Amino acid sequence: DHGKYSEALDAIENGFSSVMFDGSSLPIAENIEKTMEVVRLAHAKGISVEAEVGGIGGEEDGRISRGECADPNQCRMIADLGIDFLAAGIGNIHGKYPANWTGLNFDRLKELADAIDTPLVLHGGSGNPDDEIAEAVKRGISKINISSDLKNAYFMKVREVLENKKLLEPNKIEPACIDAACEVVVHKIRLFNADNKADLY
C-alpha cells in the first residue's frame, strides 16, 4: 500500500498477488515511466497493479499530502498504461478527518469517472458519512480503503473488554474485538452495495 518503486518491485519478486505503486509525489513524467515498468513486470506474473495520481490527504507510510484533487488528464495518462485500479485524489484524507474538512469533491470524481474506464479507488474511506460513501459508490468508486474504521472498532472493544475485570483472560479478549471489527465489515459491505458480489477463487 503506497509502495515506493523499489518496494513494488520487491513485492512483485516475492510473490504478492497485487501491488500498489504510489508515484503521486513524483513529476507526472516520472510517475508514468515507473508505473509503466511496474505494470510490465507485474502483469507478466499475473499480478494486479494499483497506481495513484493526486496525493491523498493526511499522512500514511511516511507520505504527507494536503489532499489535492487529481488532474483528469494525468489520470487518463496513467490509466492508459494498463493499470488495474487507480487511486485518485478527490479531497480524501487518510485517517481521521479534521472538523473543517469540506467533504469529497464529487464534481472531480465525475470528471475522472467520465475520463477513464479503469476502476477508481477511494483511499481514506474511514470516518466519512455513510451517505457520502454511498454517493461515491454511485458515482464510480469501485474500491474503498477503510483501515482506520476497522482498527478503531477493534481497539475500542479492547479498551471496553479490559475495563471489565471479569474478562481478563487472553482467550476472552480477542474474540470480542474481532467481532467488533466484523460488524464494521458487514456494515461496509452493505453500504458499498457489495452484497454477494465477491468473486470466489
Backbone torsions as a table, in degrees:
resi	resn	phi	psi	omega
1	ASP	NA	123.7	-176.6
2	HIS	55.3	41.4	-179.3
3	GLY	-72.5	142.5	170.5
4	LYS	-70.5	168.8	-178.5
5	TYR	-55.6	-49.8	-178.2
6	SER	-63.9	-35.8	179.4
7	GLU	-68.2	-39.4	177.4
8	ALA	-62.5	-42.9	179.0
9	LEU	-64.1	-40.4	177.5
10	ASP	-62.4	-42.3	-179.6
11	ALA	-63.3	-40.3	178.3
12	ILE	-61.7	-41.5	-178.8
13	GLU	-72.4	-22.7	-172.6
14	ASN	-107.2	20.4	167.0
15	GLY	91.9	11.1	175.4
16	PHE	-66.0	148.2	179.6
17	SER	-91.8	-12.2	175.3
18	SER	-153.7	152.2	177.6
19	VAL	-135.1	152.4	171.1
20	MET	-121.1	113.0	175.5
21	PHE	-98.9	120.0	-179.6
22	ASP	-103.5	96.5	177.0
23	GLY	-102.2	19.4	-173.2
24	SER	-66.7	-24.0	179.8
25	SER	-84.6	-5.8	-178.4
26	LEU	-90.5	158.2	169.8
27	PRO	-56.2	146.3	-172.9
28	ILE	-57.2	-36.4	179.6
29	ALA	-62.9	-39.8	179.6
30	GLU	-73.1	-36.9	176.2
31	ASN	-59.8	-45.1	178.6
32	ILE	-61.1	-48.6	-177.2
33	GLU	-59.6	-46.4	-176.3
34	LYS	-76.0	-35.8	176.6
35	THR	-63.6	-40.9	179.1
36	MET	-58.6	-41.5	-179.5
37	GLU	-70.6	-39.5	177.3
38	VAL	-61.2	-44.1	179.0
39	VAL	-61.5	-45.4	-178.7
40	ARG	-58.3	-48.9	-177.1
41	LEU	-71.4	-40.4	-177.3
42	ALA	-70.2	-47.2	-176.9
43	HIS	-65.7	-27.1	176.3
44	ALA	-63.4	-22.3	-179.6
45	LYS	-111.0	11.4	178.9
46	GLY	73.7	25.0	-178.0
47	ILE	-99.6	133.7	178.8
48	SER	-81.9	154.6	-176.0
49	VAL	-128.0	129.4	169.7
50	GLU	-109.7	133.2	178.0
51	ALA	-120.5	173.0	-177.3
52	GLU	-138.7	142.0	172.8
53	VAL	-133.0	133.5	-178.7
54	GLY	79.7	114.0	-174.4
55	GLY	-62.4	137.7	175.0
56	ILE	-80.9	136.4	-174.9
57	GLY	-65.0	163.2	178.9
58	GLY	85.4	-158.1	-178.0
59	GLU	-130.5	133.0	174.6
60	GLU	-154.4	135.8	179.5
61	ASP	52.6	37.0	176.4
62	GLY	80.8	0.9	179.5
63	ARG	-102.2	131.8	-179.7
64	ILE	-117.4	133.5	-179.3
65	SER	-143.8	154.9	179.0
66	ARG	-83.3	-12.5	-179.3
67	GLY	89.0	44.7	-179.3
68	GLU	-73.1	161.4	177.5
69	CYS	-87.3	138.7	-178.6
70	ALA	-71.4	148.8	177.2
71	ASP	-81.3	124.6	-177.9
72	PRO	-57.8	-36.8	179.5
73	ASN	-66.1	-40.5	177.8
74	GLN	-67.7	-37.1	177.0
75	CYS	-61.4	-41.7	179.4
76	ARG	-63.2	-40.9	-179.5
77	MET	-63.3	-41.9	179.2
78	ILE	-70.9	-41.3	179.6
79	ALA	-61.5	-36.3	-178.3
80	ASP	-67.8	-8.8	178.1
81	LEU	-78.8	-6.5	178.4
82	GLY	94.0	18.1	177.3
83	ILE	-63.7	162.6	-178.4
84	ASP	-95.4	-27.6	179.5
85	PHE	-145.2	149.6	177.6
86	LEU	-127.7	119.4	171.6
87	ALA	-89.7	119.8	-176.4
88	ALA	-127.6	134.9	179.9
89	GLY	-69.5	125.9	174.4
90	ILE	-132.3	37.1	-178.5
91	GLY	88.6	5.8	-179.1
92	ASN	-77.9	156.7	-173.5
93	ILE	-136.9	137.3	174.3
94	HIS	-70.5	145.7	174.4
95	GLY	75.1	-151.4	-175.4
96	LYS	-74.6	133.9	178.3
97	TYR	-81.1	136.7	179.7
98	PRO	-72.1	160.8	-176.9
99	ALA	-63.2	-29.1	-177.4
100	ASN	-93.0	13.1	-179.6
101	TRP	-67.5	137.9	-174.0
102	THR	-95.2	-1.7	176.6
103	GLY	101.9	172.5	178.2
104	LEU	-69.9	148.3	179.2
105	ASN	-92.7	94.1	-176.6
106	PHE	-71.6	-27.2	176.0
107	ASP	-63.9	-42.0	178.1
108	ARG	-68.3	-38.8	177.7
109	LEU	-58.7	-43.1	179.0
110	LYS	-62.4	-42.1	178.2
111	GLU	-58.5	-44.6	-178.2
112	LEU	-67.2	-44.4	-179.2
113	ALA	-64.1	-34.3	177.8
114	ASP	-73.8	-27.6	-173.0
115	ALA	-83.8	-28.2	-173.9
116	ILE	-136.3	159.7	177.5
117	ASP	-100.6	-10.2	-177.9
118	THR	-67.1	135.7	177.2
119	PRO	-55.9	133.6	-177.9
120	LEU	-96.0	143.9	-177.0
121	VAL	-115.5	137.1	175.2
122	LEU	-106.8	106.6	170.9
123	HIS	-82.7	156.3	-178.8
124	GLY	70.3	41.9	-178.7
125	GLY	-87.5	5.7	179.8
126	SER	-90.1	142.8	174.4
127	GLY	83.8	-7.1	177.5
128	ASN	-73.8	147.8	173.7
129	PRO	-59.7	145.3	-178.2
130	ASP	-57.2	-40.0	-177.6
131	ASP	-65.8	-30.8	178.5
132	GLU	-71.1	-41.6	177.5
133	ILE	-63.9	-44.1	178.9
134	ALA	-59.8	-39.2	178.8
135	GLU	-67.5	-38.4	178.0
136	ALA	-62.0	-40.3	178.1
137	VAL	-63.5	-44.1	179.3
138	LYS	-60.7	-32.2	-174.3
139	ARG	-93.1	7.4	171.0
140	GLY	124.2	-2.2	177.1
141	ILE	-74.3	128.3	-176.2
142	SER	-106.7	-18.9	-178.2
143	LYS	-144.0	136.4	-178.3
144	ILE	-130.2	129.1	178.8
145	ASN	-91.9	125.6	-174.3
146	ILE	-130.3	36.8	-176.7
147	SER	-55.9	-46.3	-175.7
148	SER	-63.7	-37.8	177.9
149	ASP	-61.5	-42.3	-179.0
150	LEU	-68.9	-44.7	180.0
151	LYS	-64.8	-39.1	-179.9
152	ASN	-63.4	-45.0	178.9
153	ALA	-61.4	-42.5	-178.7
154	TYR	-62.7	-51.5	-173.3
155	PHE	-77.0	-25.5	172.1
156	MET	-64.9	-38.3	177.7
157	LYS	-69.9	-35.0	175.5
158	VAL	-57.1	-47.9	-179.7
159	ARG	-61.4	-43.2	-179.0
160	GLU	-62.4	-44.7	-178.4
161	VAL	-66.8	-40.6	-178.5
162	LEU	-67.0	-25.4	177.5
163	GLU	-76.9	-16.5	177.8
164	ASN	-89.4	102.1	-172.9
165	LYS	-62.5	-16.1	-178.9
166	LYS	-83.2	-8.9	-174.8
167	LEU	-115.7	27.9	-177.0
168	LEU	-84.5	49.8	172.8
169	GLU	-120.0	131.7	-177.2
170	PRO	-52.4	-37.9	-177.0
171	ASN	-73.1	-7.5	177.2
172	LYS	-101.5	-16.3	-179.0
173	ILE	-77.5	-52.1	-171.8
174	GLU	-61.3	-47.3	-177.6
175	PRO	-58.5	-41.0	-179.1
176	ALA	-65.5	-37.2	-179.4
177	CYS	-70.3	-40.8	177.2
178	ILE	-64.8	-40.6	178.0
179	ASP	-61.2	-39.8	179.4
180	ALA	-63.1	-42.2	177.9
181	ALA	-67.6	-37.6	179.7
182	CYS	-64.6	-34.4	176.8
183	GLU	-60.8	-39.8	177.1
184	VAL	-64.9	-42.6	-179.7
185	VAL	-60.1	-45.7	-179.9
186	VAL	-61.1	-44.9	179.2
187	HIS	-60.8	-43.5	-177.1
188	LYS	-68.1	-38.9	178.9
189	ILE	-58.9	-43.4	179.0
190	ARG	-69.1	-41.0	179.1
191	LEU	-62.3	-38.5	-178.7
192	PHE	-78.7	0.6	-177.3
193	ASN	58.5	42.8	-175.2
194	ALA	-114.0	13.6	179.9
195	ASP	-56.7	130.4	173.4
196	ASN	56.7	29.6	-179.6
197	LYS	-113.0	4.1	-179.1
198	ALA	-73.2	138.6	172.9
199	ASP	-79.5	136.6	177.5
200	LEU	-100.3	129.7	-178.6
201	TYR	-109.8	NA	NA
